[in-house]
Amino acid sequence: MYSKNTVAPVPPMGWNSYDYYNTMVNEAQVRANAEYMAKNLKEYGWEYIVIDIQWSDPDAGKKNPDYQYIPFSHFCMDEYSRQIPAPNRFPSSAGGKGFKPLADYIHSLGLKFGIHIMRGIPRIAAHNHSAIKTDKKTEEGTPVTADLVANPYSISRWNPDMYGVDYSKPGAQDYYDSIFELYAEWGVDYVKVDDICNTNMYAHNPYSAEKEIEMIAKAIEHSGRGMVLSLSPGPAVIEKAWHLKKYANMWRITDDFWDKWELLKAMFERCEVWQNHVGGGNWPDCDMLPLGMLGEGFGHGKWRTNFTPAEQRTMMTLWCIFRSPLMIGADLPQLDDFTAKLLTNKAVLGLTKENSGSFLVSRSENHAVWAQPGEEHDKGGKGWTFAFFNLAEEEADVCALWEEAGIETPDVSAAKNLWTGETCGIKGNSLSSDAFSSGKLAPHDCLLVTLC
C-alpha cells in the first residue's frame, strides 16, 4: 500500500538537472552526475537523480535564449498520448524502452531515479484527438480521446505544452493512471509535478489544480509503486496546507530560487510561515540549492554561484534546520572543494533527519534564530541545536535567551560549532555568536551550534 511516510520518512536529498542544464540535459550527463553522486555523496545521504523539464523534446534548447520552451514543439509521445524520452538525447530509451534502462543503471549505483512532468495532457494530443489508455466510451459509443479529458481553459502561464485535465470527465483519472503505470514500469522513484502547487496563471485562484493533485496521488497509489510526489512551483498556499499534507510529500514554498541574497533573505519569512507543517512525510520545499557551477543550458554562459561563502553556509544551515528537502542544482562533476565540503558535513545534514520539530526563536530585519530540540526534548538544553543568522549588511553579534526557546533550567556547559567543530564553554542564561573564536558574525553569515 502506498504511504507518504514510507517513501519520504525524511526530507529527500538529491540532484536535479535544471539549474545547470535547463531543458537540455542528456543521458550521458545524467549518468556522469549519478556516478559522481554514487562515488562521493551517497554515503552522506544524497540519493535522488532527477531529470527536470522537457526530456521528451528532441529539440529542447535549440531556440535559447529567445524561447526557453519551444512554442508548438512536437515532443515524443506513445500511442496513448504519454510523453516518452527523446531518443536522440536518451539513446537507451529507443525501441519503446523509455527510461527503464537509465533507471536500472541509476538503481545499480544504489541511487534513486526521478523525473519532472508538467500537470495535464499534451496540447498536441488534444488537438489531434489522440487516444488515451482507457475503456471509457462517449455517449455515442466511441472511445474517449485526449481532447475529451483536456480542459482548454486551464493552462500554464510560462509553458506552452499542456492543457489541464478535467477531473469531472470520464477517462480523466484513467489518463493519469496510465502515465503513472508507465513510470512504475520504468522504475521511477520520484516525480516532480510542475504548474500545480501554485497555478500562477490564475491570481484569483492559485490553487486551481487541486483536483489534479488528488488524481495524481490516486494514480501513484494505483500504480503499486511508491513514488515521492513533489509539487512546483511556489509559493504554496498556506491555507491549503491540510490538502498538501494529505496528498503530497513536498511542495514548493517559493517560486524558482536562484543565487540572489534578496531571495535567500526572503526565505526566512517563508520558513516562519510553514514551520508548523514539517514532518511525518510532509516537507515544505525551499527549492534547489544553487551552488557550484550553474546555468550552462540557459544560453548566457555558465557561472559560479553568486552566493558568497557566508551566504552559501547560511542557505545550507537554514534548509537543514528547517528540514527542507535538499536538491543540488550544480553540475556535480565540476564541484569545487568548498562546495563539496559544504555538502558533506554529516553533523549539519543530520539535522534534516531529526524527529523533533524545529522552530523560530526570534526574527527581525537584521537577525534570525532557529532552534531544534534534542531527541528527548531536554528542558535543560542538552542536545539542542541553535542556528544564529546575521541578515544585516554589517557584522553583528546575534544572541538567544534560553527562556525564549523554552529551556527551563539550563544544564549545559559547552556548545559545539557544527561547521568548524570548535567547542566553547558557555554560562549564564543566554548564548551569543561572539562566544566563539570567530567573534561577531560577518554580514549574511551564520553560526550553527549544538549544546552539550
C-alpha positions in Angstrom: 0.0 0.0 0.0 1.4 3.4 -1.0 2.3 5.5 2.0 3.8 9.0 2.1 5.7 8.2 5.2 7.2 5.1 3.6 8.5 6.9 0.5 9.7 10.0 2.3 10.1 9.5 6.0 12.8 12.2 6.0 13.3 15.1 3.5 14.6 13.7 0.2 18.2 14.6 -0.8 19.5 14.5 -4.3 20.4 16.3 -7.6 18.2 18.0 -10.2 19.3 18.8 -13.7 17.6 22.2 -14.1 19.9 24.8 -12.6 22.8 23.8 -14.8 21.3 22.2 -17.9 17.9 23.9 -18.1 15.8 21.9 -20.6 18.8 20.3 -22.4 20.2 17.5 -20.2 21.1 14.2 -22.0 21.7 10.7 -20.9 25.5 10.9 -20.8 25.3 14.0 -18.5 22.7 12.3 -16.2 25.0 9.2 -15.9 28.0 11.4 -15.1 26.2 13.2 -12.3 24.8 9.9 -11.0 28.3 8.3 -11.0 29.7 11.3 -9.1 27.0 11.1 -6.5 27.4 7.4 -6.0 31.2 7.8 -5.5 31.3 11.0 -3.5 27.9 11.9 -1.9 25.8 8.8 -1.4 27.4 8.0 2.0 26.2 11.4 3.2 22.5 10.7 2.3 22.3 12.1 -1.2 20.4 9.6 -3.3 18.0 11.0 -5.9 18.9 11.8 -9.5 16.1 13.9 -11.0 15.8 14.8 -14.7 13.9 18.1 -15.0 11.7 19.6 -17.6 11.3 18.7 -21.4 13.1 15.4 -21.5 10.6 14.4 -24.2 11.5 17.2 -26.6 14.2 16.3 -29.2 14.8 19.9 -29.9 14.9 21.3 -26.4 17.2 24.3 -26.1 17.5 25.0 -29.8 15.8 28.4 -29.6 17.7 29.6 -26.5 17.8 32.3 -25.3 14.7 33.6 -27.2 12.5 30.8 -26.0 13.1 28.6 -23.0 10.2 26.3 -24.1 9.8 26.0 -27.9 6.3 27.1 -29.0 4.3 24.3 -30.7 7.0 21.8 -30.1 6.4 18.2 -31.3 7.8 16.2 -28.4 7.8 12.4 -28.3 4.7 10.5 -27.2 3.5 6.9 -27.3 0.2 5.7 -28.7 -1.6 6.7 -25.5 -0.6 10.4 -25.5 2.0 9.8 -22.9 5.3 11.6 -23.2 8.4 9.4 -23.6 12.1 10.3 -23.6 13.5 11.8 -26.8 15.9 9.0 -28.1 18.4 11.5 -29.6 19.0 12.7 -26.1 18.4 9.4 -24.2 19.6 6.7 -26.5 18.9 3.8 -24.2 15.2 4.7 -24.4 15.0 3.8 -28.1 12.6 1.0 -29.2 10.0 1.8 -26.6 12.2 1.1 -23.6 11.5 4.5 -22.1 13.5 5.5 -19.0 13.8 1.9 -17.7 17.4 1.3 -18.9 18.6 4.6 -17.4 16.6 4.0 -14.2 18.1 0.5 -13.9 21.6 1.9 -14.2 21.0 4.5 -11.5 19.5 1.9 -9.3 22.6 -0.3 -9.8 24.6 2.6 -8.3 22.5 2.4 -5.2 20.6 5.6 -6.1 17.0 6.5 -6.9 15.6 7.9 -10.1 13.2 10.8 -10.6 11.6 12.8 -13.4 9.8 16.1 -13.9 6.4 16.4 -15.6 4.0 19.3 -16.3 0.5 18.7 -15.0 -2.1 17.8 -17.6 -2.1 16.3 -21.0 -0.2 17.4 -24.1 -2.0 20.1 -26.1 -0.9 18.4 -29.3 -2.6 15.2 -28.2 -5.8 17.1 -27.5 -5.7 18.9 -30.9 -5.1 15.6 -32.7 -7.9 13.8 -30.7 -5.2 11.2 -29.9 -6.0 8.0 -27.9 -5.6 7.6 -24.2 -5.4 4.4 -22.3 -9.0 3.9 -21.1 -12.0 1.7 -21.7 -14.4 4.7 -21.2 -16.7 5.5 -24.1 -18.6 8.6 -25.1 -22.4 8.7 -25.2 -22.1 7.8 -28.9 -20.1 4.7 -28.0 -16.7 5.9 -29.4 -13.5 5.8 -27.4 -12.7 8.7 -25.0 -9.8 10.6 -26.5 -7.3 13.2 -25.3 -9.5 16.2 -26.2 -12.3 14.9 -24.1 -10.4 14.9 -20.8 -8.4 18.1 -21.5 -9.5 21.4 -20.1 -8.5 24.1 -22.6 -9.2 26.8 -20.1 -6.5 25.5 -17.7 -3.0 26.3 -19.0 0.4 27.3 -17.7 1.4 31.0 -17.8 5.0 30.1 -18.7 5.0 26.8 -20.6 3.1 26.1 -23.8 3.0 22.3 -23.8 -0.1 21.2 -21.8 -3.8 21.6 -21.0 -5.0 20.7 -17.6 -7.1 17.6 -17.1 -10.7 18.0 -16.1 -11.4 15.7 -13.2 -15.1 15.5 -13.9 -14.7 14.0 -17.4 -14.9 10.2 -18.0 -11.3 8.9 -18.6 -9.6 11.7 -16.6 -8.4 9.5 -13.8 -7.6 6.8 -16.3 -5.2 9.1 -18.2 -3.3 9.9 -15.0 -3.3 6.2 -14.0 -1.8 5.4 -17.4 1.1 7.7 -17.1 2.0 6.6 -13.6 1.6 3.0 -14.7 4.3 3.7 -17.3 6.5 5.4 -14.7 6.2 2.4 -12.4 7.2 0.2 -15.3 10.3 2.4 -15.8 11.2 2.3 -12.1 10.6 5.9 -11.3 11.0 6.7 -7.6 10.3 10.5 -7.6 8.0 12.7 -9.7 8.2 16.5 -9.7 4.9 17.9 -11.0 5.0 21.5 -12.2 2.4 24.2 -12.7 0.4 22.6 -9.9 1.4 23.8 -6.5 0.6 27.4 -7.4 -1.1 27.8 -10.8 0.1 31.4 -11.1 -1.7 32.0 -14.4 -4.8 32.5 -12.2 -4.1 35.0 -9.5 -7.7 34.8 -8.2 -7.3 31.0 -7.7 -3.7 30.0 -7.3 -4.7 26.5 -6.1 -6.9 25.8 -9.2 -5.2 22.4 -9.8 -6.4 21.0 -6.5 -8.3 18.1 -8.2 -5.3 17.3 -10.4 -3.2 16.9 -7.3 -5.8 14.4 -6.0 -5.9 12.5 -9.3 -2.1 12.3 -9.3 -1.9 11.0 -5.7 -4.5 8.3 -6.6 -2.6 7.4 -9.7 0.6 6.8 -7.7 -1.4 4.6 -5.4 -3.0 2.7 -8.2 0.4 2.2 -9.9 1.5 0.0 -7.0 5.0 1.7 -6.8 5.9 4.2 -4.1 7.0 7.5 -5.6 7.8 10.7 -3.9 5.3 13.4 -5.1 6.9 16.8 -5.3 4.8 19.8 -6.3 6.0 23.0 -8.0 6.2 26.0 -8.3 5.5 28.1 -5.3 4.7 29.9 -3.3 2.5 27.3 -1.9 -0.9 28.5 -0.5 -0.7 28.2 3.3 -4.5 28.0 3.6 -4.2 24.7 1.7 -1.6 23.2 3.9 -4.1 20.5 5.0 -4.6 19.4 1.4 -0.9 19.4 0.5 -0.1 17.3 3.6 -2.8 14.8 2.7 -1.8 14.2 -0.9 1.9 15.2 -1.5 5.3 14.7 0.1 6.9 18.0 -0.9 5.6 21.4 -2.1 7.5 24.5 -3.0 7.1 27.4 -0.7 8.8 29.8 -3.1 8.9 30.4 -6.9 12.2 29.5 -8.6 15.0 30.1 -6.1 18.3 31.4 -7.5 21.6 32.7 -6.2 20.5 36.2 -5.1 20.7 37.4 -1.5 17.3 39.1 -1.6 15.7 35.7 -2.4 17.6 34.0 0.4 16.7 36.6 2.9 13.0 36.3 1.9 13.2 32.6 2.7 13.4 33.3 6.4 9.8 34.7 6.3 8.6 31.7 4.2 10.1 29.2 6.6 8.5 31.1 9.5 5.1 30.7 7.9 5.5 27.0 7.2 7.4 25.8 10.3 4.4 24.0 11.8 3.8 21.8 8.8 7.1 20.0 8.6 7.4 16.3 9.4 5.6 13.0 9.1 6.3 12.6 5.4 5.4 16.3 4.8 8.3 18.5 3.6 7.7 22.2 2.6 10.4 22.7 0.0 12.7 25.7 -0.1 13.7 24.7 -3.7 17.1 23.7 -5.1 20.5 24.7 -3.8 22.1 26.9 -6.5 25.7 26.1 -5.6 28.8 25.4 -7.6 28.6 25.8 -11.4 25.2 26.9 -12.8 23.5 28.0 -16.0 25.2 26.2 -18.9 21.9 25.5 -20.6 20.3 28.9 -20.4 22.1 30.5 -23.4 24.0 33.1 -21.5 27.1 31.2 -20.4 27.7 29.2 -17.2 28.7 30.9 -14.0 29.8 30.0 -10.5 27.2 30.7 -7.8 26.8 34.4 -6.9 26.3 33.5 -3.3 29.3 34.4 -1.1 30.8 31.6 1.0 28.9 33.1 4.0 25.6 33.1 2.1 26.1 29.5 1.0 26.7 28.5 4.6 23.6 30.4 5.6 21.5 28.7 2.9 22.6 25.2 3.9 22.0 26.0 7.6 18.5 27.3 7.1 17.5 24.5 4.7 18.8 21.8 7.1 17.4 23.2 10.4 14.1 23.9 8.8 14.3 20.3 7.4 13.6 21.2 3.8 14.3 18.7 1.0 17.8 19.2 -0.4 18.3 19.2 -4.2 21.7 20.2 -5.6 21.5 22.4 -8.7 25.2 22.3 -9.6 26.8 20.1 -12.2 28.3 17.6 -9.8 31.5 16.6 -11.7 32.5 20.3 -11.6 32.1 20.7 -7.8 34.9 22.6 -6.2 36.4 21.6 -2.8 34.5 24.3 -0.8 31.1 23.2 -2.2 31.9 19.5 -1.8 32.7 20.1 1.9 29.5 22.2 2.3 27.5 19.2 1.0 29.2 16.5 3.0 29.1 17.8 6.6 27.3 14.9 8.4 26.5 16.9 11.5 24.8 19.6 9.6 22.9 17.2 7.2 21.9 15.2 10.2 19.5 18.0 11.3 17.2 17.0 8.4 16.8 13.5 9.9 15.7 14.7 13.4 12.2 13.8 14.6 11.8 16.8 16.9 10.3 19.9 15.2 12.5 22.9 14.7 11.1 26.3 15.4 11.8 30.0 15.0 13.0 31.6 18.3 13.2 35.2 17.1 13.5 37.2 13.8 13.9 40.8 12.9 15.0 42.6 9.8 18.6 42.0 10.8 18.7 38.6 12.5 17.1 35.3 13.0 17.5 32.4 15.5 16.2 28.9 15.0 16.2 26.0 17.5 15.9 22.3 17.2 15.2 20.4 20.4 17.1 17.3 21.3 15.5 13.9 20.8 14.3 13.8 24.4 13.2 17.5 24.4 15.6 18.0 27.3 14.4 21.1 29.1 17.9 21.6 30.3 19.1 22.2 26.7 21.3 19.2 26.2 21.3 18.1 22.6 19.6 21.2 21.4 20.8 22.9 18.2 20.7 26.6 17.6 21.2 28.5 14.3 22.1 32.2 14.5 21.8 34.2 11.4 23.1 37.7 10.7 20.8 39.2 8.0 22.4 42.6 8.2 24.8 44.4 5.9 27.4 44.8 8.7 28.9 42.4 11.2 26.9 41.7 14.3 26.5 39.6 17.5 23.4 37.5 17.5 22.1 36.3 20.8 19.3 34.0 22.1 18.0 33.8 25.7 17.4 30.2 26.9 13.9 31.1 28.0 13.0 32.3 24.5 13.5 28.8 23.3 11.7 27.1 26.2 14.8 25.8 28.0 13.7 26.0 31.7 16.8 25.3 33.7 20.0 25.4 31.6 22.1 22.3 32.2 24.8 22.8 29.6 28.4 23.9 29.8 29.6 23.9 26.2 28.5 24.5 22.6 29.9 22.9 19.5 30.1 24.7 16.2 28.8 22.1 13.7 30.5 23.8 10.7 34.0 24.0 12.2 34.0 21.5 15.1 35.1 24.2 17.6 33.8 23.8 21.1 33.4 26.7 23.6 32.3 27.0 27.2 29.1 28.7 28.0 27.4 30.0 31.1 24.5 32.2 32.1 21.0 32.5 30.7 21.9 33.0 27.0 24.2 32.2 24.1 25.6 34.6 21.6 27.6 34.2 18.4 30.6 36.0 19.8 31.3 33.3 22.3 33.3 31.6 19.6 36.7 32.5 18.4 35.3 33.9 15.2 33.7 36.7 17.2 30.8 38.6 15.6 29.1 37.2 12.6 30.1 38.6 9.2 27.3 40.0 7.0 24.9 37.3 5.8 26.8 34.7 7.8 25.6 32.2 10.4 26.6 30.1 13.4 25.2 26.6 14.0 25.9 25.0 17.4 24.8 22.0 19.4 24.6 22.3 23.2 26.4 19.7 25.3 
